[in-house]
Amino acid sequence: MADLSVTLGRMRLASPLLTASGTSGHGGEMAVLKDSEEILSCLGAFVTKGVTQAPRAGNPGVRVAECACGMLNSIGLQNKGAEAFAATELPGLLAFGLPVVVNISAATVEEFKTLAGFLLEADRARIISALEINVSCPNLRQGGAAFGADPEAVGAVVRAVRSAVGPDMTLITKLSPNVTDITAPAAAAVEAGTDVLSMINTLRGMAVDVETGRPVLGNRIGGLSGPAIRPVGVYMVWACFSGLEACRTGRVPIIGIGGISSWSDAMEYVLAGASAVGIGTAWFLRPTVFADIHQGITDYVNRRGVPFRDLVGLAHRDAGASFPSC
Ligand SMILES: Cc1cc2nc3c(=O)[nH]c(=O)nc-3n(C[C@H](O)[C@H](O)[C@H](O)COP(=O)(O)O)c2cc1C
């Protein structure tokens, strides 16, 4: 059996495969997982859907729309709020026997700080292994533009969350692709003390129904996910790995997310610079996706005869250098 273990911040994961936030709920919706040894044994960590301080009803329907090579969603961060999450949903995640990453969203820097502090305080059983900061949400103090589009705001959020949780909690900053240069917010997050970067969140998009002449989604604008966005995600991982020394040296590893539905999609991200990968939309279509990808990566690593971790960022090697074991 190939060793696919990875270290992300202070987390040691047996597998580089993670659920992508928002695509497996808060665990309760996925109660079926706790009896599915086949899936759990392939996962390195469970990443929750976004949690906000106050409960949110989410956006009006229609909330999802299929499109060529992907889907649009505008769920609107529906969740029960931090208090109910900590009391009723978080304990259930223990049954998965996996490190738990809680994805957090807020509308101001102060709210991010309060939310992170609250969750850690409420987590008496120490179930949370890491917080993933979703900077794709609108910054209300800055007219509603996403935090992720403003490197200064990204830095402020990461610093605020770090100050609330102390040095021992692993922080993952999840970057938005809706920017001109992804390395600017990435560098700001690294500078502010993130342990890990994850990318990408959904790309802003919309669909119009030509019969009604109206936007398909109730919220009009949504986020595009699925195979269509993979080349964007792979490029952004590539850009951060080559542009940031912290990523290149492995001090701040990258979780590659976006359109992964096969082992070769996952390996594309790894070769571009990701140490681990998140899988979302493909999981809606194929319950066996994690097992298939885990098996495919295992076979690839065995075939190449190279430790998995040595494959991270290999596509950046000098022109002329051969692929290991070729
Ligand atoms: C229905 C849905 C809900 C999502 N909710 C969240 C969320 O709460 N927080 C977050 O950071 N990302 C959220 N995402 C983004 C995914 O985690 C992921 O970054 C994106 O879908 C790209 O990966 P994929 O193509 O494998 O789905 C959501 C995506 C979908 C499709």
The ligand as a MOL file (V3000), in Angstrom:
LIG
                    3D

  0  0  0     0  0            999 V3000
M  V30 BEGIN CTAB
M  V30 COUNTS 31 33 0 0 0
M  V30 BEGIN ATOM
M  V30 1 C -23.5430 23.3930 -3.1800 0
M  V30 2 C -22.2070 23.9860 -2.8280 0
M  V30 3 C -22.0380 24.6110 -1.5900 0
M  V30 4 C -20.7910 25.1680 -1.2450 0
M  V30 5 N -20.6340 25.7450 0.0010 0
M  V30 6 C -19.4200 26.2270 0.3610 0
M  V30 7 C -19.2200 26.7590 1.6700 0
M  V30 8 O -20.1250 26.7750 2.5150 0
M  V30 9 N -17.9700 27.2620 1.9700 0
M  V30 10 C -16.9350 27.2340 1.0540 0
M  V30 11 O -15.8270 27.6910 1.3890 0
M  V30 12 N -17.0960 26.6950 -0.1730 0
M  V30 13 C -18.3080 26.2040 -0.5440 0
M  V30 14 N -18.4770 25.6430 -1.7830 0
M  V30 15 C -17.3330 25.5840 -2.7370 0
M  V30 16 C -16.6750 24.1970 -2.7460 0
M  V30 17 O -16.1350 23.8660 -1.4900 0
M  V30 18 C -15.5610 24.1150 -3.8080 0
M  V30 19 O -14.5690 25.0740 -3.5170 0
M  V30 20 C -16.0920 24.3350 -5.2240 0
M  V30 21 O -17.3550 23.7370 -5.4030 0
M  V30 22 C -15.1270 23.7780 -6.2730 0
M  V30 23 O -14.9440 22.3890 -6.1090 0
M  V30 24 P -15.7540 21.2800 -6.9800 0
M  V30 25 O -15.6710 21.6990 -8.4100 0
M  V30 26 O -15.0760 19.9740 -6.6740 0
M  V30 27 O -17.1690 21.3130 -6.4720 0
M  V30 28 C -19.7050 25.0930 -2.1550 0
M  V30 29 C -19.8930 24.4610 -3.4000 0
M  V30 30 C -21.1230 23.9000 -3.7460 0
M  V30 31 C -21.2640 23.2170 -5.0870 0
M  V30 END ATOM
M  V30 BEGIN BOND
M  V30 1 1 1 2
M  V30 2 1 2 3
M  V30 3 2 2 30
M  V30 4 2 3 4
M  V30 5 1 4 5
M  V30 6 1 4 28
M  V30 7 2 5 6
M  V30 8 1 6 7
M  V30 9 1 6 13
M  V30 10 2 7 8
M  V30 11 1 7 9
M  V30 12 1 9 10
M  V30 13 2 10 11
M  V30 14 1 10 12
M  V30 15 2 12 13
M  V30 16 1 13 14
M  V30 17 1 14 15
M  V30 18 1 14 28
M  V30 19 1 15 16
M  V30 20 1 16 17
M  V30 21 1 16 18
M  V30 22 1 18 19
M  V30 23 1 18 20
M  V30 24 1 20 21
M  V30 25 1 20 22
M  V30 26 1 22 23
M  V30 27 1 23 24
M  V30 28 2 24 25
M  V30 29 1 24 26
M  V30 30 1 24 27
M  V30 31 2 28 29
M  V30 32 1 29 30
M  V30 33 1 30 31
M  V30 END BOND
M  V30 END CTAB
M  END
